[in-house]
Amino acid sequence: MKKIIIGVVVLLAAALIGLKFFASKEQAAVQRPASQDGQQEQQGVALPSAAKDYSAVATESVYVPTQAMGSYEMFTLPAPVMALKGACEGGSPKEIMEAHGKTWGHFTGRRAAFDTNQKQEIYTYIASYYSCLALARQDITTCNELPGETEANGFKITLDDSPLGLCRGMAADMLFRAYVAGKAKDQQNCLAYIGQWEPTDQGRVSAPEFCEAAAKGPEKFTEYGREKMPQYFGIGEKMMAFTKKVCGSDPVCLANNGLWEGIRTGSPGKCPPAKVPHCTALAEKNQAPCVDIIMEMSRRYCVHYKALVKGSGGYMGMTPDEVKEDLRLKAQKKAEEEKTRKELDVITKQTNERVRKLIGKQGGE
């Protein structure tokens, strides 16, 4: 009977030691550095249950500027948009903006980040979104929330390539068409369009005369252009594309005509696919359709992010020094675990020897 009891004690002791060992391994695995949360490839999650149901965003009926106006360091999006889900883990609007300067952006330094084309694509989506808001509000100053020209660490961003410049370019073009169509009557929509020109080109026209002609509709404006700007009239005619006959088979001109027809008739479906949210926002004076642009940005971001996770070995957004430090910590943790394992082996061996001696003494009685 004593032998059975002693045997049970031995088994329980060994089991206890084993449980402590595996528990220590599990705890070490859970307490990995926060920077490694994205080391596993991100799995897609569902978009909001109704991408066309803009209930969360539609509640924002009054324009409230963000605190991050014009800042690359405090780049953000309106609060209702930041609350939306993304196309993947790590790809929500909030997560994308929090990753700016780390996994993507102009100033990521030596971090493992998006390449030049990928980061510019995300900036362009954001500029497109704000231009859509500007169209809904018929107010190009909405674009002023975005950062513009800057220079840091020897890297210069021109106004044309900045989110501010991209936004103003897109918004000014469409608001001017709306002005000619009689859909946006404030003369500022015309002056903003002229403001996008080079100074030498601005000097070739009288802004009041230009805008007065534009306000009278496409026919009068075409007459004005033919008389006052004959050297640019051919280019301008295809760019505005008030009629299909000026386009021939030119695909860009035909797309411009579709944009004009969509704005003129208030029929967003006639606009080029990429401009449907903008045309809808303009026609309905509603910024909710602009969310489509953000959701498309999320989908594209997730494609690039997944590739970055794979290519960086899970070290996206980290500098070489941070990667080196993380590897050092992992090696240190592995060494500590090995040391603990060996110590447990010694304890187990000593316990077994003591039990055997105890069994031997009991047997000799």
Secondary structure as UniProt FT lines:
FT   HELIX           2..30
FT   HELIX           34..36
FT   TURN            37..38
FT   TURN            51..52
FT   HELIX           55..58
FT   TURN            67..70
FT   TURN            73..74
FT   HELIX           79..82
FT   TURN            89..90
FT   HELIX           93..98
FT   TURN            101..103
FT   TURN            106..107
FT   TURN            109..110
FT   HELIX           116..137
FT   HELIX           140..145
FT   STRAND          150..152
FT   TURN            153..154
FT   STRAND          155..157
FT   TURN            159..161
FT   HELIX           163..180
FT   TURN            181..182
FT   HELIX           188..194
FT   TURN            195..196
FT   HELIX           199..202
FT   TURN            203..204
FT   HELIX           207..215
FT   HELIX           218..228
FT   HELIX           230..240
FT   HELIX           244..246
FT   TURN            247..249
FT   HELIX           251..265
FT   HELIX           268..270
FT   HELIX           273..275
FT   HELIX           276..284
FT   HELIX           288..290
FT   HELIX           291..311
FT   TURN            312..314
FT   TURN            316..317
FT   HELIX           320..364
//
